[in-house]
Amino acid sequence: MKLKTKFIIASVLLTVIMVDMIWWFRATDSDNSFEVIKQNYLSVFPGFLQNPLLLTGIAIVFLVISGIFFVQTRKGNLLKIVSTVGFCLSFTLAFWQLFSLMFG
């Protein structure tokens, strides 16, 4: 697979998870109980995806794939800095998601 294609896939995967995390932050911005907040967050997903553990697992997989692709695209001179930032962000968010699994 070409480096440019891997970079695009990595960027899309990272963006999807970042949008998901922003949605979570927006959902938790209210004074409701945790159960109401969780239901509001999950309500935007199809029925088969309305499981927080499944969503966290998918997020971790997407972020690891994104991080690996960013590492591979760092070898090209054109995208070296952007790929390094994407790599760091992907793995930082993956560890954050893993941490949330332990205490969720």
Backbone torsions as a table, in degrees:
resi	resn	phi	psi	omega
1	MET	NA	140.1	-178.8
2	LYS	-69.6	153.3	-179.9
3	LEU	-61.7	-38.9	-179.2
4	LYS	-64.6	-40.3	178.3
5	THR	-64.5	-43.1	178.0
6	LYS	-63.1	-39.2	178.8
7	PHE	-63.6	-42.4	180.0
8	ILE	-65.7	-44.5	178.7
9	ILE	-61.6	-45.6	179.7
10	ALA	-61.2	-41.7	-179.8
11	SER	-65.8	-40.9	179.3
12	VAL	-65.4	-45.6	179.6
13	LEU	-61.4	-44.3	178.9
14	LEU	-63.5	-41.3	179.6
15	THR	-64.2	-41.4	178.9
16	VAL	-59.3	-45.2	-178.5
17	ILE	-70.9	-36.7	178.0
18	MET	-65.3	-38.7	176.3
19	VAL	-63.9	-41.2	177.0
20	ASP	-60.9	-43.4	179.9
21	MET	-67.9	-38.1	176.3
22	ILE	-62.9	-40.7	177.1
23	TRP	-61.0	-40.5	178.2
24	TRP	-62.9	-44.3	179.1
25	PHE	-62.4	-39.6	178.3
26	ARG	-66.4	-38.2	-179.6
27	ALA	-68.1	-34.0	-178.3
28	THR	-84.8	3.7	-177.5
29	ASP	-81.8	9.6	-179.0
30	SER	-109.9	172.4	-179.2
31	ASP	-94.7	14.2	-179.1
32	ASN	-72.9	169.8	176.5
33	SER	-70.2	163.0	-177.7
34	PHE	-61.4	-38.7	-179.6
35	GLU	-64.1	-40.2	178.0
36	VAL	-67.1	-42.5	178.2
37	ILE	-61.1	-45.2	-179.5
38	LYS	-62.4	-41.9	178.5
39	GLN	-65.8	-39.2	176.9
40	ASN	-63.3	-41.0	178.7
41	TYR	-64.7	-46.8	-176.2
42	LEU	-73.6	-18.6	-174.9
43	SER	-64.6	-20.1	-179.3
44	VAL	-83.7	-9.7	-178.7
45	PHE	-96.0	152.5	174.6
46	PRO	-61.6	160.2	-175.5
47	GLY	-53.6	-40.6	-177.5
48	PHE	-72.4	-11.5	178.6
49	LEU	-107.4	8.1	-176.5
50	GLN	-86.2	50.9	176.6
51	ASN	-130.5	115.7	-176.2
52	PRO	-59.3	-36.4	179.2
53	LEU	-66.7	-40.5	177.8
54	LEU	-63.8	-44.6	179.3
55	LEU	-62.9	-39.1	178.1
56	THR	-66.9	-41.2	177.4
57	GLY	-62.3	-43.4	177.4
58	ILE	-62.7	-41.6	179.4
59	ALA	-61.7	-42.9	179.5
60	ILE	-63.2	-45.0	179.6
61	VAL	-61.7	-47.4	179.3
62	PHE	-59.6	-42.7	-178.2
63	LEU	-69.1	-37.4	177.8
64	VAL	-67.6	-44.0	176.8
65	ILE	-60.5	-44.5	178.3
66	SER	-59.7	-45.7	179.1
67	GLY	-61.9	-42.4	178.9
68	ILE	-63.3	-44.5	179.0
69	PHE	-64.6	-37.9	177.0
70	PHE	-64.8	-38.1	177.0
71	VAL	-61.8	-42.9	-179.0
72	GLN	-67.8	-32.2	-179.8
73	THR	-82.9	-9.5	175.8
74	ARG	-66.0	-18.6	-178.5
75	LYS	-70.8	-23.2	176.5
76	GLY	-84.0	135.0	-175.7
77	ASN	-65.3	-31.8	-173.8
78	LEU	-64.9	-39.1	-173.6
79	LEU	-112.5	21.4	-171.8
80	LYS	-61.4	-49.4	-176.6
81	ILE	-69.5	-46.6	-179.5
82	VAL	-63.6	-39.4	178.6
83	SER	-66.3	-37.5	178.1
84	THR	-65.0	-42.8	177.2
85	VAL	-63.9	-44.1	178.3
86	GLY	-62.4	-40.4	177.7
87	PHE	-61.4	-49.1	-179.5
88	CYS	-62.5	-43.8	-180.0
89	LEU	-65.4	-42.7	-179.5
90	SER	-61.2	-48.5	-177.2
91	PHE	-74.1	-30.9	174.7
92	THR	-64.1	-46.0	178.7
93	LEU	-67.8	-33.1	177.2
94	ALA	-64.4	-42.9	177.6
95	PHE	-66.8	-35.9	176.5
96	TRP	-61.4	-45.3	178.4
97	GLN	-63.7	-40.5	178.1
98	LEU	-63.4	-41.8	177.6
99	PHE	-61.7	-40.1	179.8
100	SER	-67.5	-27.0	175.1
101	LEU	-66.6	-37.6	-177.3
102	MET	-68.9	-32.4	-175.1
103	PHE	-114.7	9.6	-177.1
104	GLY	-89.0	NA	NA
